[in-house]
Amino acid sequence: MTLTFPLSFLLACAMALSASLAHAAGFQRLNLPMDQNGPALQGAVWYPCADPAREIRIGRAVIAGTPDCKMTEGRYPLIVMSHGAAGSFLSHHDTAAALADAGFVVAAINHVGDNAQDRSRQGYLSIFSTRPREMRRLIDYMTGAWPGKSALVPDKAGFFGFSRGGYTGLVLAGAVPDFRAGLAICQDAPALPMCRDIAAGKVAAQPYPHDARIQAAVIADPLNAFPGDALKGVAIPIQLWASERGGDGVSPASVDAVRQGLGVAPDYRVAQGAGHFAFLAPCSAEQAEALPALCTDEAGLDRLALHRDLNARAAEYFKARLQ
């Protein structure tokens, strides 16, 4: 069977290829110290560098990058990443590396109490207010204390988020969540503390921070907690991705509701044949054996091909709006 691709996709691939010839993805671990705004945060940074990438193993993950290599001279926009429930700063490492190859500095963290090593707060409503604050702390650190801050384009950042990370990005872009209307995940897991609180009407008002430094976002399968006009305050350009099959409390209908609720129409993409977890980075052999629910896709879906498309289109989208 002969496959044909639209010109825009081929151009995006060409742009990504030409960028990768000039840049490799430098990689360094990131540790934000505890301060008055919250506990310590762990993560990583991907950035342009001139040395060739090599294989890096972190736990079960296998990623491409050049540890602690010297950053290529230049000025680069910052993109911050927010993972889904029980994910990690490595959940989208292939996208981070592709964006670094394309000329961005990319920073990702583990969300406290809602990551693969620590799930202690995963079922609580408080996580939905602390997640945006942690991303603001990440931007503050990268633009204030990070040793490479002089290479960043000032006062301009992009955002990549998946699932709860997509929710996080929408909040930072101006959305105001309302949990009184409930969450789809509570239909399957009513015993979760947050679901019990919602059912009992114990939904306290929380401050949800926005961040004007974020000027463009790529959002994949966001958790929808935005009824009515809750998304009308989002005015930045967004590339919105939906999986055709959904999963983990996210459905194609709930993502389409986000599309319709946004104040500015997004660049909307549907990943045909994909389930929710197909947006996670392609798995290593060890990950596939240990985490089959996250690594096994529906018959006929090529996750590598999906991510080549996603990464090329995300890079093209951010380049047009941040560079």
Sequence and secondary structure as in RCSB ss.txt:
>XXXX:A:sequence
MTLTFPLSFLLACAMALSASLAHAAGFQRLNLPMDQNGPALQGAVWYPCADPAREIRIGRAVIAGTPDCKMTEGR
YPLIVMSHGAAGSFLSHHDTAAALADAGFVVAAINHVGDNAQDRSRQGYLSIFSTRPREMRRLIDYMTGAWPGKS
ALVPDKAGFFGFSRGGYTGLVLAGAVPDFRAGLAICQDAPALPMCRDIAAGKVAAQPYPHDARIQAAVIADPLNA
FPGDALKGVAIPIQLWASERGGDGVSPASVDAVRQGLGVAPDYRVAQGAGHFAFLAPCSAEQAEALPALCTDEAG
LDRLALHRDLNARAAEYFKARLQ
>XXXX:A:secstr
      HHHHHHHHHHHHHHHH EEEEEEEEE  BTTBS EEEEEEEEESS  EEEEETTEEEEEEET  B SS 
EEEEEEE  TTB TTTTHHHHHHHHHTT EEEEE  TTSBSS  TTTTSTTHHHHHHHHHHHHHHHHHHT TTGG
GEEEEEEEEEEETHHHHHHHHHTT    GGG  GGGGT TTSHHHHHHHTT          TTEEEEEEES    
  TTTTTT  S EEEEEESSBBTTB HHHHHHHHHHSSS  EEEEETT BGGGGS    HHHHHH HHHH   TT
  HHHHHHHHHHHHHHHHHHHH 
